[in-house]
Amino acid sequence: MVRDKKSPHKTDSQKSSTNLVGKFTQSVRRIVQDVKDEGTSSGQTKEEVIETNERLRVVRVRLDENYDTAKKALITLMTRYNESKAERNVFTRYALLKAMIKDVIRLETQYWSLVEIPKQEKAETVPAFVLRACAIMEKTQKSGEGVKTSSKLAEEAADRRERIERLNDMTTSQIETENTQMTNDLYRLLKKYTGLRNLIRELKSEYVSSKIYPMFPRYTMLKDMIKDIMHDPDYMEVCHEVDP
């Protein structure tokens, strides 16, 4: 019996199949590359997600400064209040209470270091709210920010180039993941900052309203104002934070 020789047509079929697999693999690679370089699930291009990353970073630095200012002011208020308990003279302590409260509410009146953050709308998503807050903070300029030396401007430009180079080496998906984390972190910080901001605003309002009362009832009112802040959940959440 003579065995059939292997058909050359089978080899051609195998070649054709191999070519199809190769083309399919190339197609998948192109799709992956397109997603990596041109867009994300949010529909943003790589340039857009880099721009968003830069905005979030700049606003975070600014908000950190404002948050630290508000937190330190209230913690200092509590420290000074506790120290004032050693003062037995009511008149002297009354003067101390007024002075320590004035130092806090001055943030509202003389030193514009506290930015006004809008309330989150009921149907507003976290990313939308954070970007809206970013837009407001970007428009609010701190005193002295408009004047920068040439060396300071050069330093900031160099830092920005370094950040952009790092982001360019990342895929669009990686940058978007980083942006999501930054957005969530900024959202939590916005909430904590707003809580402290409201406490300072309420303190100012109560302090001004108390001016119509005589010294002795007002003395008690001033103590109660400070103790209300001391026991407020927004203050209690942050008062034990350890600064890096």
Backbone as CSV, one residue per row, in Angstrom:
resi,resn,N_x,N_y,N_z,CA_x,CA_y,CA_z,C_x,C_y,C_z
1,MET,0.850,-1.186,0.000,0.000,0.000,0.000,0.890,1.242,0.000
2,VAL,0.504,2.145,-0.894,1.274,3.382,-0.998,0.584,4.476,-0.209
3,ARG,1.299,5.064,0.739,0.720,6.138,1.561,0.646,7.429,0.774
4,ASP,-0.452,8.158,1.003,-0.603,9.458,0.330,0.422,10.439,0.870
5,LYS,0.955,11.173,-0.076,1.877,12.219,0.351,1.101,13.395,0.929
6,LYS,1.732,14.158,1.813,1.076,15.325,2.405,0.738,16.320,1.312
7,SER,-0.488,16.773,1.377,-0.949,17.696,0.340,-0.351,19.082,0.551
8,PRO,0.143,19.678,-0.516,0.687,21.028,-0.404,-0.389,22.046,-0.091
9,HIS,-1.694,21.679,-0.463,-2.806,22.593,-0.187,-2.994,22.794,1.306
10,LYS,-2.697,21.772,2.131,-2.827,21.883,3.583,-1.815,22.875,4.122
11,THR,-0.641,22.851,3.531,0.393,23.793,3.942,-0.030,25.218,3.615
12,ASP,-0.633,25.398,2.427,-1.122,26.722,2.041,-2.196,27.203,2.999
13,SER,-3.048,26.253,3.414,-4.123,26.606,4.355,-3.539,27.047,5.687
14,GLN,-2.520,26.333,6.109,-1.867,26.683,7.360,-1.229,28.067,7.278
15,LYS,-0.619,28.317,6.084,-0.009,29.631,5.890,-1.066,30.734,5.949
16,SER,-2.203,30.444,5.309,-3.284,31.434,5.288,-3.795,31.704,6.691
17,SER,-3.927,30.598,7.479,-4.393,30.739,8.856,-3.408,31.552,9.688
18,THR,-2.119,31.264,9.452,-1.082,31.993,10.186,-1.121,33.473,9.863
19,ASN,-1.335,33.774,8.559,-1.420,35.176,8.153,-2.598,35.879,8.801
20,LEU,-3.730,35.166,8.892,-4.927,35.749,9.508,-4.687,36.041,10.984
21,VAL,-4.044,35.078,11.666,-3.729,35.273,13.088,-2.789,36.464,13.255
22,GLY,-1.804,36.547,12.351,-0.860,37.661,12.426,-1.544,38.991,12.230
23,LYS,-2.451,39.039,11.235,-3.173,40.287,10.978,-4.076,40.648,12.156
24,PHE,-4.714,39.608,12.739,-5.594,39.858,13.887,-4.785,40.405,15.067
25,THR,-3.613,39.805,15.291,-2.746,40.255,16.383,-2.319,41.702,16.166
26,GLN,-1.962,42.034,14.927,-1.559,43.405,14.619,-2.716,44.372,14.838
27,SER,-3.915,43.918,14.458,-5.100,44.759,14.624,-5.360,45.044,16.102
28,VAL,-5.245,43.997,16.920,-5.443,44.165,18.359,-4.394,45.112,18.928
29,ARG,-3.153,44.944,18.476,-2.088,45.823,18.964,-2.355,47.280,18.599
30,ARG,-2.893,47.496,17.399,-3.196,48.866,16.974,-4.295,49.472,17.834
31,ILE,-5.310,48.632,18.125,-6.417,49.109,18.963,-5.916,49.471,20.354
32,VAL,-5.090,48.593,20.924,-4.523,48.848,22.246,-3.694,50.129,22.229
33,GLN,-2.897,50.295,21.166,-2.052,51.484,21.066,-2.896,52.740,20.930
34,ASP,-4.006,52.625,20.156,-4.908,53.772,19.992,-5.498,54.188,21.322
35,VAL,-5.936,53.193,22.099,-6.510,53.486,23.415,-5.456,54.092,24.317
36,LYS,-4.224,53.573,24.231,-3.136,54.049,25.091,-2.788,55.498,24.770
37,ASP,-2.754,55.827,23.479,-2.236,57.130,23.076,-3.302,58.200,22.876
38,GLU,-4.521,57.811,22.521,-5.478,58.814,22.080,-6.636,59.050,23.035
39,GLY,-7.007,58.108,23.836,-8.183,58.350,24.639,-8.340,57.397,25.791
40,THR,-9.371,57.645,26.610,-9.638,56.825,27.785,-11.122,56.536,27.825
41,SER,-11.546,55.865,28.875,-12.959,55.567,29.020,-13.784,56.837,29.149
42,SER,-13.147,57.935,29.566,-13.861,59.206,29.703,-13.901,59.960,28.389
43,GLY,-13.189,59.448,27.371,-13.187,60.098,26.074,-12.152,61.184,25.935
44,GLN,-11.296,61.358,26.939,-10.274,62.395,26.874,-9.034,61.896,26.135
45,THR,-8.366,62.805,25.452,-7.092,62.477,24.823,-5.998,62.487,25.879
46,LYS,-4.813,62.028,25.487,-3.702,62.016,26.435,-3.342,63.434,26.859
47,GLU,-3.385,64.358,25.918,-3.093,65.754,26.256,-4.092,66.293,27.271
48,GLU,-5.343,65.894,27.148,-6.390,66.379,28.064,-6.237,65.799,29.466
49,VAL,-5.894,64.512,29.551,-5.733,63.929,30.883,-4.476,64.468,31.561
50,ILE,-3.467,64.821,30.765,-2.272,65.456,31.339,-2.631,66.832,31.873
51,GLU,-3.438,67.578,31.123,-3.872,68.904,31.568,-4.689,68.807,32.854
52,THR,-5.574,67.813,32.921,-6.372,67.602,34.130,-5.475,67.254,35.308
53,ASN,-4.482,66.413,35.076,-3.529,66.034,36.123,-2.824,67.259,36.685
54,GLU,-2.393,68.146,35.793,-1.682,69.353,36.214,-2.606,70.279,37.011
55,ARG,-3.848,70.411,36.573,-4.806,71.259,37.301,-5.059,70.725,38.705
56,LEU,-5.263,69.426,38.812,-5.522,68.818,40.118,-4.333,68.995,41.050
57,ARG,-3.131,68.859,40.502,-1.939,68.988,41.336,-1.785,70.414,41.864
58,VAL,-1.958,71.399,40.980,-1.800,72.804,41.379,-2.834,73.189,42.432
59,VAL,-4.086,72.784,42.219,-5.151,73.118,43.169,-4.934,72.405,44.497
60,ARG,-4.418,71.185,44.462,-4.160,70.458,45.706,-3.134,71.194,46.559
61,VAL,-2.082,71.699,45.922,-1.060,72.463,46.654,-1.686,73.694,47.296
62,ARG,-2.519,74.375,46.542,-3.172,75.592,47.049,-4.131,75.256,48.190
63,LEU,-4.925,74.203,48.015,-5.903,73.840,49.038,-5.213,73.359,50.303
64,ASP,-4.091,72.643,50.153,-3.325,72.203,51.326,-2.930,73.399,52.194
65,GLU,-2.508,74.489,51.536,-2.101,75.688,52.269,-3.275,76.278,53.039
66,ASN,-4.426,76.375,52.383,-5.607,76.942,53.027,-6.123,76.054,54.156
67,TYR,-6.093,74.745,53.915,-6.540,73.796,54.928,-5.648,73.863,56.164
68,ASP,-4.327,73.906,55.941,-3.391,73.993,57.062,-3.575,75.290,57.837
69,THR,-3.846,76.382,57.114,-4.070,77.674,57.771,-5.287,77.607,58.688
70,ALA,-6.388,77.052,58.182,-7.616,76.950,58.974,-7.435,76.007,60.156
71,LYS,-6.805,74.862,59.911,-6.615,73.868,60.975,-5.711,74.403,62.087
72,LYS,-4.590,74.994,61.706,-3.657,75.521,62.699,-4.282,76.654,63.502
73,ALA,-5.103,77.484,62.842,-5.754,78.590,63.547,-6.678,78.065,64.639
74,LEU,-7.446,77.028,64.332,-8.390,76.481,65.313,-7.669,75.685,66.404
75,ILE,-6.635,74.953,66.037,-5.873,74.214,67.054,-5.188,75.188,68.001
76,THR,-4.642,76.278,67.451,-4.014,77.308,68.290,-5.040,77.943,69.214
77,LEU,-6.246,78.148,68.711,-7.329,78.697,69.532,-7.594,77.805,70.738
78,MET,-7.650,76.493,70.513,-7.910,75.560,71.610,-6.765,75.544,72.621
79,THR,-5.545,75.614,72.100,-4.380,75.639,72.992,-4.406,76.879,73.879
80,ARG,-4.666,78.026,73.277,-4.703,79.276,74.028,-5.878,79.282,75.023
81,TYR,-6.983,78.667,74.627,-8.141,78.603,75.528,-7.804,77.784,76.773
82,ASN,-7.196,76.626,76.557,-6.830,75.774,77.695,-5.810,76.464,78.603
83,GLU,-4.881,77.182,77.995,-3.881,77.904,78.793,-4.518,79.040,79.593
84,SER,-5.581,79.628,79.033,-6.232,80.758,79.707,-6.971,80.347,80.981
85,LYS,-7.217,79.046,81.127,-7.920,78.567,82.319,-7.111,78.816,83.591
86,ALA,-5.812,78.980,83.427,-4.959,79.239,84.588,-5.109,80.673,85.095
87,GLU,-5.709,81.525,84.269,-5.904,82.922,84.658,-7.155,83.046,85.536
88,ARG,-6.963,83.457,86.805,-8.086,83.529,87.752,-8.835,84.859,87.688
89,ASN,-8.183,85.862,87.128,-8.834,87.167,87.035,-9.802,87.168,85.846
90,VAL,-11.096,87.350,86.128,-12.123,87.290,85.092,-11.907,88.362,84.035
91,PHE,-11.548,89.550,84.429,-11.368,90.648,83.484,-10.200,90.362,82.523
92,THR,-9.123,89.826,83.103,-7.961,89.506,82.271,-8.284,88.368,81.312
93,ARG,-8.988,87.339,81.820,-9.310,86.207,80.953,-10.307,86.618,79.870
94,TYR,-11.211,87.498,80.199,-12.170,88.015,79.222,-11.421,88.663,78.053
95,ALA,-10.395,89.439,78.372,-9.583,90.081,77.338,-8.827,89.038,76.508
96,LEU,-8.358,87.982,77.178,-7.655,86.912,76.473,-8.585,86.183,75.504
97,LEU,-9.814,85.918,75.944,-10.789,85.232,75.093,-11.094,86.047,73.847
98,LYS,-11.290,87.332,74.023,-11.569,88.198,72.877,-10.394,88.205,71.900
99,ALA,-9.190,88.297,72.437,-8.002,88.371,71.582,-7.807,87.090,70.774
100,MET,-7.991,85.934,71.408,-7.758,84.671,70.709,-8.815,84.427,69.630
101,ILE,-10.034,84.847,69.875,-11.078,84.684,68.864,-10.838,85.633,67.696
102,LYS,-10.432,86.862,68.007,-10.147,87.832,66.949,-9.053,87.348,66.008
103,ASP,-8.051,86.674,66.561,-6.961,86.170,65.727,-7.446,85.140,64.714
104,VAL,-8.499,84.397,65.064,-9.054,83.395,64.147,-9.946,84.052,63.102
105,ILE,-10.867,84.899,63.550,-11.821,85.489,62.599,-11.157,86.526,61.702
106,ARG,-9.919,86.920,62.035,-9.178,87.813,61.145,-8.938,87.164,59.787
107,LEU,-8.925,85.844,59.766,-8.786,85.122,58.505,-9.947,85.442,57.572
108,GLU,-11.099,85.773,58.154,-12.284,86.099,57.362,-12.290,87.551,56.912
109,THR,-11.612,88.413,57.636,-11.768,89.841,57.396,-10.527,90.532,56.825
110,GLN,-9.347,90.197,57.323,-8.156,90.937,56.934,-7.192,90.150,56.062
111,TYR,-7.145,88.856,56.245,-6.172,88.052,55.513,-6.917,87.019,54.683
112,TRP,-7.032,87.268,53.376,-7.834,86.383,52.538,-7.040,85.143,52.154
113,SER,-6.929,84.246,53.098,-6.219,83.002,52.829,-7.187,81.824,52.745
114,LEU,-8.451,82.088,53.052,-9.434,81.006,53.034,-10.344,81.148,51.817
115,VAL,-10.291,80.182,50.945,-11.060,80.220,49.707,-12.477,79.710,49.953
116,GLU,-13.423,80.321,49.287,-14.827,79.919,49.405,-15.100,78.762,48.455
117,ILE,-15.457,77.616,48.993,-15.744,76.434,48.185,-17.257,76.286,48.035
118,PRO,-17.755,76.040,46.825,-19.209,75.906,46.623,-19.736,74.610,47.232
119,LYS,-21.030,74.583,47.443,-21.658,73.355,47.920,-21.843,72.392,46.755
120,GLN,-21.753,71.112,47.058,-21.959,70.102,46.031,-23.452,69.941,45.773
121,GLU,-23.845,70.018,44.495,-25.248,69.827,44.143,-25.636,68.366,44.331
122,LYS,-26.928,68.118,44.557,-27.390,66.759,44.840,-27.060,65.780,43.717
123,ALA,-27.236,66.228,42.476,-27.027,65.325,41.343,-25.614,65.441,40.771
124,GLU,-24.742,66.189,41.435,-23.403,66.436,40.927,-22.452,65.307,41.321
125,THR,-21.735,64.766,40.350,-20.784,63.699,40.629,-19.542,64.263,41.321
126,VAL,-18.777,63.364,41.927,-17.552,63.787,42.607,-16.578,64.468,41.634
127,PRO,-16.284,63.862,40.454,-15.359,64.530,39.520,-15.857,65.908,39.076
128,ALA,-17.160,66.024,38.813,-17.715,67.304,38.366,-17.589,68.362,39.459
129,PHE,-17.878,67.963,40.700,-17.775,68.899,41.823,-16.332,69.342,42.040
130,VAL,-15.411,68.385,41.978,-14.001,68.708,42.203,-13.494,69.665,41.132
131,LEU,-13.847,69.418,39.869,-13.395,70.297,38.792,-14.026,71.686,38.907
132,ARG,-15.258,71.772,39.392,-15.902,73.072,39.590,-15.195,73.836,40.710
133,ALA,-14.848,73.123,41.777,-14.104,73.746,42.877,-12.722,74.195,42.399
134,CYS,-12.108,73.390,41.525,-10.801,73.749,40.974,-10.891,75.062,40.198
135,ALA,-11.940,75.198,39.405,-12.110,76.405,38.593,-12.231,77.642,39.478
136,ILE,-12.923,77.508,40.607,-13.087,78.638,41.530,-11.765,78.984,42.191
137,MET,-11.030,77.970,42.616,-9.758,78.213,43.277,-8.730,78.796,42.314
138,GLU,-8.808,78.411,41.056,-7.878,78.940,40.057,-8.086,80.433,39.826
139,LYS,-9.330,80.895,40.026,-9.648,82.307,39.818,-9.319,83.150,41.045
140,THR,-9.178,82.506,42.200,-8.910,83.225,43.441,-7.411,83.303,43.662
141,GLN,-6.882,84.483,43.593,-5.443,84.666,43.723,-5.086,85.155,45.111
142,LYS,-4.116,84.515,45.713,-3.663,84.942,47.039,-2.842,86.211,46.940
143,SER,-2.829,86.972,48.008,-2.044,88.191,48.072,-0.561,87.872,47.885
144,GLY,0.071,88.568,46.915,1.490,88.357,46.675,1.793,87.341,45.600
145,GLU,0.775,86.612,45.138,1.018,85.595,44.118,1.342,86.211,42.754
146,GLY,0.891,87.439,42.543,1.094,88.057,41.245,2.514,88.524,41.009
147,VAL,3.311,88.619,42.037,4.687,89.103,41.917,5.654,87.948,42.168
148,LYS,6.368,87.559,41.114,7.319,86.462,41.247,8.639,86.851,40.590
149,THR,9.732,86.458,41.201,11.043,86.754,40.648,11.312,85.870,39.434
150,SER,12.272,86.282,38.619,12.612,85.504,37.430,13.135,84.124,37.816
151,SER,13.863,84.042,38.917,14.387,82.746,39.365,13.257,81.834,39.820
152,LYS,12.246,82.418,40.477,11.090,81.631,40.919,10.313,81.116,39.723
153,LEU,10.121,81.969,38.717,9.412,81.553,37.512,10.175,80.455,36.782
154,ALA,11.503,80.574,36.734,12.331,79.556,36.080,12.256,78.233,36.824
155,GLU,12.223,78.298,38.146,12.130,77.088,38.967,10.794,76.383,38.744
156,GLU,9.720,77.175,38.691,8.394,76.598,38.469,8.298,75.979,37.080
157,ALA,8.902,76.643,36.088,8.882,76.112,34.722,9.641,74.795,34.639
158,ALA,10.767,74.715,35.322,11.566,73.485,35.329,10.804,72.352,36.005
159,ASP,10.140,72.654,37.103,9.347,71.647,37.819,8.219,71.136,36.930
160,ARG,7.592,72.050,36.200,6.477,71.663,35.338,6.968,70.768,34.194
161,ARG,8.105,71.116,33.594,8.663,70.272,32.525,8.955,68.867,33.030
162,GLU,9.470,68.781,34.248,9.775,67.469,34.833,8.501,66.657,35.039
163,ARG,7.448,67.335,35.502,6.176,66.624,35.704,5.593,66.159,34.372
164,ILE,5.637,67.022,33.357,5.083,66.669,32.056,5.858,65.511,31.425
165,GLU,7.166,65.498,31.589,7.983,64.400,31.066,7.591,63.079,31.720
166,ARG,7.356,63.129,33.019,6.938,61.906,33.730,5.613,61.407,33.183
167,LEU,4.677,62.323,32.971,3.358,61.935,32.477,3.427,61.428,31.036
168,ASN,4.287,62.014,30.224,4.423,61.575,28.831,4.944,60.152,28.737
169,ASP,5.690,59.733,29.748,6.211,58.364,29.772,5.165,57.353,30.235
170,MET,4.031,57.845,30.712,2.954,56.975,31.180,1.914,56.796,30.082
171,THR,1.128,55.737,30.173,0.019,55.562,29.241,-1.143,56.442,29.674
172,THR,-2.053,56.683,28.749,-3.222,57.503,29.062,-4.035,56.875,30.190
173,SER,-4.143,55.544,30.145,-4.898,54.837,31.182,-4.259,55.011,32.557
174,GLN,-2.940,54.951,32.600,-2.228,55.129,33.875,-2.440,56.538,34.425
175,ILE,-2.408,57.529,33.533,-2.617,58.914,33.976,-4.039,59.086,34.480
176,GLU,-5.000,58.497,33.784,-6.393,58.614,34.209,-6.607,57.962,35.570
177,THR,-5.936,56.837,35.811,-6.027,56.181,37.116,-5.469,57.088,38.202
178,GLU,-4.347,57.730,37.902,-3.754,58.670,38.851,-4.685,59.858,39.087
179,ASN,-5.318,60.333,38.009,-6.255,61.453,38.136,-7.449,61.095,39.013
180,THR,-7.924,59.862,38.871,-9.056,59.404,39.685,-8.689,59.407,41.163
181,GLN,-7.485,58.927,41.471,-7.028,58.921,42.861,-6.860,60.336,43.385
182,MET,-6.284,61.214,42.562,-6.104,62.605,42.961,-7.453,63.298,43.177
183,THR,-8.416,62.975,42.330,-9.759,63.558,42.459,-10.413,63.135,43.761
184,ASN,-10.324,61.844,44.082,-10.913,61.343,45.327,-10.233,61.946,46.555
185,ASP,-8.900,62.059,46.506,-8.167,62.653,47.630,-8.535,64.129,47.793
186,LEU,-8.649,64.822,46.668,-8.997,66.243,46.704,-10.419,66.443,47.214
187,TYR,-11.293,65.531,46.859,-12.688,65.603,47.312,-12.771,65.500,48.837
188,ARG,-12.026,64.541,49.398,-12.024,64.379,50.858,-11.430,65.612,51.544
189,LEU,-10.387,66.164,50.953,-9.768,67.358,51.526,-10.704,68.557,51.439
190,LEU,-11.427,68.672,50.336,-12.402,69.758,50.172,-13.472,69.694,51.259
191,LYS,-13.926,68.494,51.555,-14.957,68.320,52.578,-14.439,68.713,53.957
192,LYS,-13.218,68.299,54.269,-12.639,68.637,55.577,-12.383,70.141,55.680
193,TYR,-11.864,70.708,54.604,-11.590,72.146,54.600,-12.874,72.950,54.756
194,THR,-13.916,72.551,54.026,-15.189,73.267,54.097,-15.753,73.223,55.505
195,GLY,-15.601,72.087,56.196,-16.081,71.978,57.572,-15.395,72.985,58.481
196,LEU,-14.069,73.114,58.365,-13.325,74.079,59.189,-13.657,75.510,58.776
197,ARG,-13.816,75.712,57.484,-14.159,77.051,56.971,-15.487,77.519,57.550
198,ASN,-16.446,76.628,57.626,-17.759,76.977,58.177,-17.675,77.289,59.671
199,LEU,-16.823,76.549,60.384,-16.655,76.819,61.819,-16.106,78.220,62.054
200,ILE,-15.144,78.630,61.244,-14.564,79.964,61.387,-15.584,81.035,61.033
201,ARG,-16.359,80.788,59.995,-17.391,81.748,59.596,-18.440,81.906,60.699
202,GLU,-18.863,80.780,61.278,-19.865,80.829,62.345,-19.307,81.514,63.590
203,LEU,-18.031,81.280,63.866,-17.395,81.919,65.014,-17.411,83.436,64.849
204,LYS,-17.111,83.899,63.654,-17.114,85.338,63.391,-18.516,85.909,63.600
205,SER,-19.512,85.224,63.055,-20.889,85.705,63.169,-21.336,85.772,64.627
206,GLU,-21.038,84.735,65.397,-21.430,84.701,66.805,-20.670,85.745,67.625
207,TYR,-19.414,85.930,67.297,-18.605,86.910,68.033,-19.156,88.323,67.812
208,VAL,-19.452,88.655,66.566,-19.989,89.985,66.258,-21.347,90.180,66.931
209,SER,-22.183,89.147,66.897,-23.516,89.253,67.514,-23.434,89.418,69.030
210,SER,-22.383,88.877,69.645,-22.260,88.929,71.109,-21.858,90.310,71.629
211,LYS,-21.477,91.198,70.745,-20.986,92.512,71.166,-22.062,93.364,71.847
212,ILE,-23.309,93.034,71.636,-24.386,93.843,72.232,-24.609,93.497,73.702
213,TYR,-23.969,92.431,74.193,-24.200,91.996,75.565,-23.144,92.575,76.504
214,PRO,-23.506,92.765,77.770,-22.543,93.231,78.786,-21.443,92.186,78.976
215,MET,-20.411,92.589,79.676,-19.227,91.752,79.811,-19.514,90.370,80.403
216,PHE,-20.223,90.305,81.516,-20.345,89.023,82.208,-21.141,87.972,81.422
217,PRO,-22.308,88.300,80.852,-22.943,87.275,80.019,-22.121,86.979,78.764
218,ARG,-21.458,88.004,78.240,-20.649,87.792,77.031,-19.430,86.918,77.328
219,TYR,-18.894,87.047,78.510,-17.753,86.218,78.926,-18.115,84.737,78.810
220,THR,-19.295,84.394,79.287,-19.764,83.006,79.197,-20.015,82.612,77.749
221,MET,-20.567,83.546,76.972,-20.844,83.268,75.555,-19.554,82.986,74.791
222,LEU,-18.497,83.741,75.062,-17.226,83.529,74.368,-16.650,82.147,74.679
223,LYS,-16.750,81.758,75.941,-16.267,80.420,76.314,-17.069,79.341,75.588
224,ASP,-18.383,79.531,75.523,-19.231,78.541,74.858,-18.935,78.451,73.359
225,MET,-18.625,79.583,72.740,-18.280,79.572,71.306,-17.091,78.667,71.047
226,ILE,-16.075,78.808,71.876,-14.849,78.022,71.692,-15.102,76.552,71.992
227,LYS,-15.855,76.291,73.063,-16.133,74.894,73.422,-17.008,74.206,72.377
228,ASP,-17.891,74.964,71.728,-18.714,74.383,70.654,-17.835,73.894,69.503
229,ILE,-16.812,74.680,69.175,-15.891,74.263,68.118,-15.100,73.034,68.563
230,MET,-14.661,73.049,69.814,-13.862,71.956,70.357,-14.578,70.616,70.253
231,HIS,-15.903,70.628,70.387,-16.684,69.386,70.359,-17.383,69.153,69.024
232,ASP,-17.119,70.009,68.043,-17.748,69.841,66.732,-17.077,68.692,65.972
233,PRO,-17.854,67.830,65.318,-17.282,66.688,64.590,-16.261,67.102,63.521
234,ASP,-16.505,68.223,62.844,-15.583,68.669,61.797,-14.208,69.018,62.375
235,TYR,-14.194,69.573,63.573,-12.922,69.893,64.216,-12.300,68.630,64.815
236,MET,-13.098,67.815,65.455,-12.587,66.612,66.108,-11.958,65.649,65.093
237,GLU,-12.449,65.698,63.857,-11.914,64.794,62.827,-10.466,65.133,62.479
238,VAL,-10.082,66.399,62.590,-8.772,66.825,62.097,-7.808,67.278,63.194
239,CYS,-8.308,67.505,64.394,-7.451,68.096,65.429,-6.306,67.183,65.851
240,HIS,-6.435,65.887,65.608,-5.381,64.964,66.021,-4.427,64.600,64.861
241,GLU,-4.617,65.229,63.712,-3.740,64.955,62.587,-2.319,65.420,62.923
242,VAL,-1.358,64.622,62.512,0.045,64.967,62.718,0.602,65.505,61.410
243,ASP,1.101,66.726,61.449,1.653,67.330,60.248,2.926,66.603,59.837
244,PRO,3.120,66.379,58.507,4.324,65.656,58.034,5.575,66.493,58.255
